[in-house]
């Protein structure tokens, strides 16, 4: 087995495209960003084993970000986890012919460990790290 290879590709979705007006949401935007990043990195979707998504403006635009903990002194992070399974890959490559990416993630908590932002919030509340009001506010 050879040494691992890491390819970084980046993509910024078109600010002129209004996803809400087009009846689309965060997952369609994420799919467009992933497809663009793969193209930029010259990587075929089937070659991806793991994907890490950075979302530095999520709190500003979608209410996703660092949340205040119970003690109001620390912060906890609610993150989405996407594991690049065949189903996830197909959902990104051909969104019109497959399950929406959010559904794929929700159905893949076990055995793959995927999670949506909503699932992350529920786990933080369950673990006593975030109160219900903070979680509800973050969900919008």
CNS distance restraints for C-alpha pairs under 8 A (distance, minus, plus):
assign (resid   7 and name CA) (resid  41 and name CA) 6.29 0.50 0.50
assign (resid   7 and name CA) (resid  43 and name CA) 7.77 0.50 0.50
assign (resid   8 and name CA) (resid  37 and name CA) 7.96 0.50 0.50
assign (resid   8 and name CA) (resid  41 and name CA) 6.02 0.50 0.50
assign (resid   9 and name CA) (resid  37 and name CA) 4.59 0.50 0.50
assign (resid   9 and name CA) (resid  38 and name CA) 6.02 0.50 0.50
assign (resid   9 and name CA) (resid  39 and name CA) 7.57 0.50 0.50
assign (resid   9 and name CA) (resid  40 and name CA) 5.20 0.50 0.50
assign (resid   9 and name CA) (resid  41 and name CA) 4.11 0.50 0.50
assign (resid   9 and name CA) (resid  42 and name CA) 7.85 0.50 0.50
assign (resid  10 and name CA) (resid  33 and name CA) 7.94 0.50 0.50
assign (resid  10 and name CA) (resid  36 and name CA) 7.10 0.50 0.50
assign (resid  10 and name CA) (resid  37 and name CA) 4.34 0.50 0.50
assign (resid  10 and name CA) (resid  38 and name CA) 7.67 0.50 0.50
assign (resid  10 and name CA) (resid  40 and name CA) 6.24 0.50 0.50
assign (resid  10 and name CA) (resid  41 and name CA) 7.22 0.50 0.50
assign (resid  11 and name CA) (resid  33 and name CA) 5.59 0.50 0.50
assign (resid  11 and name CA) (resid  34 and name CA) 7.45 0.50 0.50
assign (resid  11 and name CA) (resid  36 and name CA) 5.22 0.50 0.50
assign (resid  11 and name CA) (resid  37 and name CA) 4.75 0.50 0.50
assign (resid  11 and name CA) (resid  40 and name CA) 7.09 0.50 0.50
assign (resid  12 and name CA) (resid  33 and name CA) 6.30 0.50 0.50
assign (resid  12 and name CA) (resid  36 and name CA) 7.76 0.50 0.50
assign (resid  13 and name CA) (resid  29 and name CA) 7.10 0.50 0.50
assign (resid  13 and name CA) (resid  32 and name CA) 6.80 0.50 0.50
assign (resid  13 and name CA) (resid  33 and name CA) 5.84 0.50 0.50
assign (resid  18 and name CA) (resid  22 and name CA) 6.32 0.50 0.50
assign (resid  19 and name CA) (resid  23 and name CA) 6.30 0.50 0.50
assign (resid  19 and name CA) (resid  24 and name CA) 4.76 0.50 0.50
assign (resid  19 and name CA) (resid  25 and name CA) 5.78 0.50 0.50
assign (resid  19 and name CA) (resid  26 and name CA) 7.98 0.50 0.50
assign (resid  19 and name CA) (resid  28 and name CA) 7.85 0.50 0.50
assign (resid  19 and name CA) (resid  29 and name CA) 7.23 0.50 0.50
assign (resid  20 and name CA) (resid  24 and name CA) 5.31 0.50 0.50
assign (resid  20 and name CA) (resid  25 and name CA) 6.06 0.50 0.50
assign (resid  24 and name CA) (resid  28 and name CA) 5.94 0.50 0.50
assign (resid  24 and name CA) (resid  29 and name CA) 7.68 0.50 0.50
assign (resid  25 and name CA) (resid  29 and name CA) 6.42 0.50 0.50
assign (resid  26 and name CA) (resid  30 and name CA) 6.06 0.50 0.50
assign (resid  26 and name CA) (resid  62 and name CA) 7.79 0.50 0.50
assign (resid  27 and name CA) (resid  31 and name CA) 6.07 0.50 0.50
assign (resid  27 and name CA) (resid 100 and name CA) 7.54 0.50 0.50
assign (resid  27 and name CA) (resid 101 and name CA) 6.24 0.50 0.50
assign (resid  27 and name CA) (resid 102 and name CA) 6.34 0.50 0.50
assign (resid  28 and name CA) (resid  32 and name CA) 6.26 0.50 0.50
assign (resid  28 and name CA) (resid 101 and name CA) 7.95 0.50 0.50
assign (resid  29 and name CA) (resid  33 and name CA) 6.23 0.50 0.50
assign (resid  30 and name CA) (resid  34 and name CA) 6.10 0.50 0.50
assign (resid  31 and name CA) (resid  35 and name CA) 6.11 0.50 0.50
assign (resid  31 and name CA) (resid  92 and name CA) 5.12 0.50 0.50
assign (resid  31 and name CA) (resid  93 and name CA) 7.89 0.50 0.50
assign (resid  31 and name CA) (resid  95 and name CA) 7.87 0.50 0.50
assign (resid  31 and name CA) (resid 101 and name CA) 7.69 0.50 0.50
assign (resid  32 and name CA) (resid  36 and name CA) 6.11 0.50 0.50
assign (resid  32 and name CA) (resid  92 and name CA) 7.73 0.50 0.50
assign (resid  33 and name CA) (resid  37 and name CA) 6.04 0.50 0.50
assign (resid  34 and name CA) (resid  38 and name CA) 6.10 0.50 0.50
assign (resid  34 and name CA) (resid  92 and name CA) 7.32 0.50 0.50
assign (resid  35 and name CA) (resid  39 and name CA) 6.22 0.50 0.50
assign (resid  35 and name CA) (resid  92 and name CA) 6.83 0.50 0.50
assign (resid  35 and name CA) (resid  93 and name CA) 6.85 0.50 0.50
assign (resid  36 and name CA) (resid  40 and name CA) 6.05 0.50 0.50
assign (resid  37 and name CA) (resid  41 and name CA) 6.07 0.50 0.50
assign (resid  38 and name CA) (resid  42 and name CA) 5.98 0.50 0.50
assign (resid  38 and name CA) (resid  43 and name CA) 5.11 0.50 0.50
assign (resid  38 and name CA) (resid  44 and name CA) 6.72 0.50 0.50
assign (resid  38 and name CA) (resid  45 and name CA) 6.85 0.50 0.50
assign (resid  39 and name CA) (resid  43 and name CA) 6.25 0.50 0.50
assign (resid  39 and name CA) (resid  44 and name CA) 7.70 0.50 0.50
assign (resid  43 and name CA) (resid  47 and name CA) 6.71 0.50 0.50
assign (resid  43 and name CA) (resid  48 and name CA) 7.64 0.50 0.50
assign (resid  44 and name CA) (resid  48 and name CA) 7.31 0.50 0.50
assign (resid  45 and name CA) (resid  89 and name CA) 6.20 0.50 0.50
assign (resid  45 and name CA) (resid  93 and name CA) 7.49 0.50 0.50
assign (resid  46 and name CA) (resid  86 and name CA) 7.48 0.50 0.50
assign (resid  46 and name CA) (resid  89 and name CA) 6.99 0.50 0.50
assign (resid  48 and name CA) (resid  84 and name CA) 6.46 0.50 0.50
assign (resid  49 and name CA) (resid  83 and name CA) 7.44 0.50 0.50
assign (resid  49 and name CA) (resid  84 and name CA) 5.57 0.50 0.50
assign (resid  49 and name CA) (resid  85 and name CA) 7.49 0.50 0.50
assign (resid  50 and name CA) (resid  82 and name CA) 7.74 0.50 0.50
assign (resid  50 and name CA) (resid  83 and name CA) 5.53 0.50 0.50
assign (resid  50 and name CA) (resid  84 and name CA) 5.36 0.50 0.50
assign (resid  51 and name CA) (resid  82 and name CA) 6.43 0.50 0.50
assign (resid  51 and name CA) (resid  83 and name CA) 6.29 0.50 0.50
assign (resid  51 and name CA) (resid  84 and name CA) 6.31 0.50 0.50
assign (resid  52 and name CA) (resid  81 and name CA) 7.54 0.50 0.50
assign (resid  52 and name CA) (resid  82 and name CA) 7.23 0.50 0.50
assign (resid  53 and name CA) (resid  81 and name CA) 7.98 0.50 0.50
assign (resid  53 and name CA) (resid  82 and name CA) 7.95 0.50 0.50
assign (resid  56 and name CA) (resid  65 and name CA) 7.97 0.50 0.50
assign (resid  57 and name CA) (resid  61 and name CA) 6.37 0.50 0.50
assign (resid  57 and name CA) (resid  65 and name CA) 7.99 0.50 0.50
assign (resid  58 and name CA) (resid  62 and name CA) 5.20 0.50 0.50
assign (resid  58 and name CA) (resid  63 and name CA) 6.16 0.50 0.50
assign (resid  58 and name CA) (resid  64 and name CA) 4.79 0.50 0.50
assign (resid  58 and name CA) (resid  65 and name CA) 5.92 0.50 0.50
assign (resid  59 and name CA) (resid  63 and name CA) 4.14 0.50 0.50
assign (resid  59 and name CA) (resid  64 and name CA) 4.13 0.50 0.50
assign (resid  59 and name CA) (resid  65 and name CA) 4.62 0.50 0.50
assign (resid  59 and name CA) (resid  66 and name CA) 7.67 0.50 0.50
assign (resid  60 and name CA) (resid  64 and name CA) 7.61 0.50 0.50
assign (resid  62 and name CA) (resid 140 and name CA) 7.69 0.50 0.50
assign (resid  63 and name CA) (resid 137 and name CA) 7.80 0.50 0.50
assign (resid  63 and name CA) (resid 138 and name CA) 4.98 0.50 0.50
assign (resid  63 and name CA) (resid 139 and name CA) 6.27 0.50 0.50
assign (resid  63 and name CA) (resid 140 and name CA) 6.22 0.50 0.50
assign (resid  64 and name CA) (resid  78 and name CA) 7.43 0.50 0.50
assign (resid  64 and name CA) (resid 117 and name CA) 7.44 0.50 0.50
assign (resid  64 and name CA) (resid 138 and name CA) 6.14 0.50 0.50
assign (resid  64 and name CA) (resid 139 and name CA) 7.45 0.50 0.50
assign (resid  65 and name CA) (resid  77 and name CA) 6.62 0.50 0.50
assign (resid  65 and name CA) (resid  78 and name CA) 6.51 0.50 0.50
assign (resid  65 and name CA) (resid  79 and name CA) 7.84 0.50 0.50
assign (resid  65 and name CA) (resid 138 and name CA) 7.95 0.50 0.50
assign (resid  66 and name CA) (resid  75 and name CA) 6.17 0.50 0.50
assign (resid  66 and name CA) (resid  76 and name CA) 5.83 0.50 0.50
assign (resid  66 and name CA) (resid  77 and name CA) 4.84 0.50 0.50
assign (resid  66 and name CA) (resid  78 and name CA) 6.61 0.50 0.50
assign (resid  67 and name CA) (resid  75 and name CA) 5.60 0.50 0.50
assign (resid  67 and name CA) (resid  76 and name CA) 5.50 0.50 0.50
assign (resid  67 and name CA) (resid  77 and name CA) 6.29 0.50 0.50
assign (resid  67 and name CA) (resid  78 and name CA) 7.37 0.50 0.50
assign (resid  67 and name CA) (resid 130 and name CA) 7.49 0.50 0.50
assign (resid  67 and name CA) (resid 134 and name CA) 7.33 0.50 0.50
assign (resid  67 and name CA) (resid 138 and name CA) 7.83 0.50 0.50
assign (resid  68 and name CA) (resid  72 and name CA) 5.65 0.50 0.50
assign (resid  68 and name CA) (resid  73 and name CA) 7.37 0.50 0.50
assign (resid  68 and name CA) (resid  74 and name CA) 6.32 0.50 0.50
assign (resid  68 and name CA) (resid  75 and name CA) 4.75 0.50 0.50
assign (resid  68 and name CA) (resid  76 and name CA) 6.44 0.50 0.50
assign (resid  68 and name CA) (resid 130 and name CA) 7.06 0.50 0.50
assign (resid  68 and name CA) (resid 134 and name CA) 7.60 0.50 0.50
assign (resid  69 and name CA) (resid  73 and name CA) 7.00 0.50 0.50
assign (resid  69 and name CA) (resid  74 and name CA) 5.65 0.50 0.50
assign (resid  69 and name CA) (resid  75 and name CA) 5.32 0.50 0.50
assign (resid  69 and name CA) (resid  76 and name CA) 6.13 0.50 0.50
assign (resid  69 and name CA) (resid 129 and name CA) 5.56 0.50 0.50
assign (resid  69 and name CA) (resid 130 and name CA) 5.13 0.50 0.50
assign (resid  69 and name CA) (resid 131 and name CA) 7.62 0.50 0.50
assign (resid  70 and name CA) (resid 128 and name CA) 7.76 0.50 0.50
assign (resid  70 and name CA) (resid 129 and name CA) 6.09 0.50 0.50
assign (resid  70 and name CA) (resid 130 and name CA) 5.73 0.50 0.50
assign (resid  70 and name CA) (resid 131 and name CA) 6.56 0.50 0.50
assign (resid  76 and name CA) (resid 129 and name CA) 7.36 0.50 0.50
assign (resid  76 and name CA) (resid 130 and name CA) 7.93 0.50 0.50
assign (resid  78 and name CA) (resid 117 and name CA) 6.36 0.50 0.50
assign (resid  78 and name CA) (resid 120 and name CA) 5.38 0.50 0.50
assign (resid  78 and name CA) (resid 121 and name CA) 6.11 0.50 0.50
assign (resid  78 and name CA) (resid 124 and name CA) 7.65 0.50 0.50
assign (resid  79 and name CA) (resid 115 and name CA) 7.78 0.50 0.50
assign (resid  79 and name CA) (resid 116 and name CA) 7.38 0.50 0.50
assign (resid  79 and name CA) (resid 117 and name CA) 5.83 0.50 0.50
assign (resid  79 and name CA) (resid 120 and name CA) 6.24 0.50 0.50
assign (resid  80 and name CA) (resid 114 and name CA) 7.37 0.50 0.50
assign (resid  80 and name CA) (resid 115 and name CA) 5.33 0.50 0.50
assign (resid  80 and name CA) (resid 116 and name CA) 4.75 0.50 0.50
assign (resid  80 and name CA) (resid 117 and name CA) 5.09 0.50 0.50
assign (resid  80 and name CA) (resid 120 and name CA) 7.01 0.50 0.50
assign (resid  81 and name CA) (resid 105 and name CA) 8.00 0.50 0.50
assign (resid  81 and name CA) (resid 113 and name CA) 7.37 0.50 0.50
assign (resid  81 and name CA) (resid 114 and name CA) 4.83 0.50 0.50
assign (resid  81 and name CA) (resid 115 and name CA) 5.02 0.50 0.50
assign (resid  81 and name CA) (resid 116 and name CA) 6.64 0.50 0.50
assign (resid  82 and name CA) (resid 105 and name CA) 6.76 0.50 0.50
assign (resid  82 and name CA) (resid 114 and name CA) 5.33 0.50 0.50
assign (resid  82 and name CA) (resid 115 and name CA) 6.97 0.50 0.50
assign (resid  83 and name CA) (resid  88 and name CA) 7.51 0.50 0.50
assign (resid  83 and name CA) (resid 112 and name CA) 6.81 0.50 0.50
assign (resid  83 and name CA) (resid 113 and name CA) 7.60 0.50 0.50
assign (resid  83 and name CA) (resid 114 and name CA) 6.12 0.50 0.50
assign (resid  84 and name CA) (resid  88 and name CA) 5.71 0.50 0.50
assign (resid  84 and name CA) (resid  89 and name CA) 5.99 0.50 0.50
assign (resid  85 and name CA) (resid  89 and name CA) 6.05 0.50 0.50
assign (resid  86 and name CA) (resid  90 and name CA) 6.16 0.50 0.50
assign (resid  87 and name CA) (resid  91 and name CA) 6.16 0.50 0.50
assign (resid  87 and name CA) (resid 104 and name CA) 7.07 0.50 0.50
assign (resid  88 and name CA) (resid  92 and name CA) 6.30 0.50 0.50
assign (resid  88 and name CA) (resid 101 and name CA) 6.42 0.50 0.50
assign (resid  88 and name CA) (resid 104 and name CA) 6.28 0.50 0.50
assign (resid  88 and name CA) (resid 105 and name CA) 7.67 0.50 0.50
assign (resid  89 and name CA) (resid  93 and name CA) 6.09 0.50 0.50
assign (resid  90 and name CA) (resid  94 and name CA) 5.72 0.50 0.50
assign (resid  90 and name CA) (resid  95 and name CA) 7.36 0.50 0.50
assign (resid  90 and name CA) (resid  98 and name CA) 6.82 0.50 0.50
assign (resid  91 and name CA) (resid  95 and name CA) 4.87 0.50 0.50
assign (resid  91 and name CA) (resid  97 and name CA) 7.66 0.50 0.50
assign (resid  91 and name CA) (resid  98 and name CA) 5.23 0.50 0.50
assign (resid  91 and name CA) (resid  99 and name CA) 6.05 0.50 0.50
assign (resid  91 and name CA) (resid 100 and name CA) 6.25 0.50 0.50
assign (resid  91 and name CA) (resid 101 and name CA) 5.73 0.50 0.50
assign (resid  91 and name CA) (resid 104 and name CA) 7.86 0.50 0.50
assign (resid  92 and name CA) (resid 101 and name CA) 6.96 0.50 0.50
assign (resid  94 and name CA) (resid  98 and name CA) 6.51 0.50 0.50
assign (resid  95 and name CA) (resid  99 and name CA) 7.10 0.50 0.50
assign (resid  95 and name CA) (resid 100 and name CA) 6.51 0.50 0.50
assign (resid  95 and name CA) (resid 101 and name CA) 7.89 0.50 0.50
assign (resid  99 and name CA) (resid 103 and name CA) 6.36 0.50 0.50
assign (resid  99 and name CA) (resid 104 and name CA) 6.46 0.50 0.50
assign (resid 100 and name CA) (resid 104 and name CA) 6.51 0.50 0.50
assign (resid 101 and name CA) (resid 105 and name CA) 6.20 0.50 0.50
assign (resid 102 and name CA) (resid 106 and name CA) 6.16 0.50 0.50
assign (resid 102 and name CA) (resid 116 and name CA) 6.93 0.50 0.50
assign (resid 103 and name CA) (resid 107 and name CA) 6.10 0.50 0.50
assign (resid 104 and name CA) (resid 108 and name CA) 6.10 0.50 0.50
assign (resid 105 and name CA) (resid 109 and name CA) 6.65 0.50 0.50
assign (resid 105 and name CA) (resid 114 and name CA) 5.50 0.50 0.50
assign (resid 105 and name CA) (resid 115 and name CA) 5.86 0.50 0.50
assign (resid 105 and name CA) (resid 116 and name CA) 6.36 0.50 0.50
assign (resid 106 and name CA) (resid 114 and name CA) 7.19 0.50 0.50
assign (resid 106 and name CA) (resid 115 and name CA) 6.29 0.50 0.50
assign (resid 106 and name CA) (resid 116 and name CA) 6.51 0.50 0.50
assign (resid 108 and name CA) (resid 112 and name CA) 5.69 0.50 0.50
assign (resid 108 and name CA) (resid 113 and name CA) 6.65 0.50 0.50
assign (resid 108 and name CA) (resid 114 and name CA) 5.61 0.50 0.50
assign (resid 108 and name CA) (resid 115 and name CA) 7.66 0.50 0.50
assign (resid 109 and name CA) (resid 113 and name CA) 4.59 0.50 0.50
assign (resid 109 and name CA) (resid 114 and name CA) 4.65 0.50 0.50
assign (resid 109 and name CA) (resid 115 and name CA) 5.86 0.50 0.50
assign (resid 110 and name CA) (resid 114 and name CA) 7.49 0.50 0.50
assign (resid 115 and name CA) (resid 119 and name CA) 5.78 0.50 0.50
assign (resid 115 and name CA) (resid 120 and name CA) 6.44 0.50 0.50
assign (resid 116 and name CA) (resid 120 and name CA) 6.29 0.50 0.50
assign (resid 117 and name CA) (resid 121 and name CA) 6.24 0.50 0.50
assign (resid 118 and name CA) (resid 122 and name CA) 6.31 0.50 0.50
assign (resid 118 and name CA) (resid 139 and name CA) 7.12 0.50 0.50
assign (resid 119 and name CA) (resid 123 and name CA) 6.26 0.50 0.50
assign (resid 120 and name CA) (resid 124 and name CA) 6.26 0.50 0.50
assign (resid 121 and name CA) (resid 125 and name CA) 6.25 0.50 0.50
assign (resid 121 and name CA) (resid 130 and name CA) 7.91 0.50 0.50
assign (resid 121 and name CA) (resid 135 and name CA) 5.89 0.50 0.50
assign (resid 122 and name CA) (resid 126 and name CA) 6.05 0.50 0.50
assign (resid 122 and name CA) (resid 135 and name CA) 7.68 0.50 0.50
assign (resid 123 and name CA) (resid 127 and name CA) 5.98 0.50 0.50
assign (resid 124 and name CA) (resid 128 and name CA) 6.24 0.50 0.50
assign (resid 124 and name CA) (resid 129 and name CA) 5.21 0.50 0.50
assign (resid 124 and name CA) (resid 130 and name CA) 5.57 0.50 0.50
assign (resid 125 and name CA) (resid 129 and name CA) 5.91 0.50 0.50
assign (resid 125 and name CA) (resid 130 and name CA) 4.94 0.50 0.50
assign (resid 125 and name CA) (resid 131 and name CA) 5.73 0.50 0.50
assign (resid 125 and name CA) (resid 132 and name CA) 6.23 0.50 0.50
assign (resid 125 and name CA) (resid 135 and name CA) 7.27 0.50 0.50
assign (resid 130 and name CA) (resid 134 and name CA) 6.47 0.50 0.50
assign (resid 130 and name CA) (resid 135 and name CA) 6.68 0.50 0.50
assign (resid 131 and name CA) (resid 135 and name CA) 6.42 0.50 0.50
assign (resid 132 and name CA) (resid 136 and name CA) 6.10 0.50 0.50
assign (resid 133 and name CA) (resid 137 and name CA) 6.13 0.50 0.50
assign (resid 134 and name CA) (resid 138 and name CA) 6.24 0.50 0.50
assign (resid 135 and name CA) (resid 139 and name CA) 6.32 0.50 0.50
assign (resid 136 and name CA) (resid 140 and name CA) 6.58 0.50 0.50
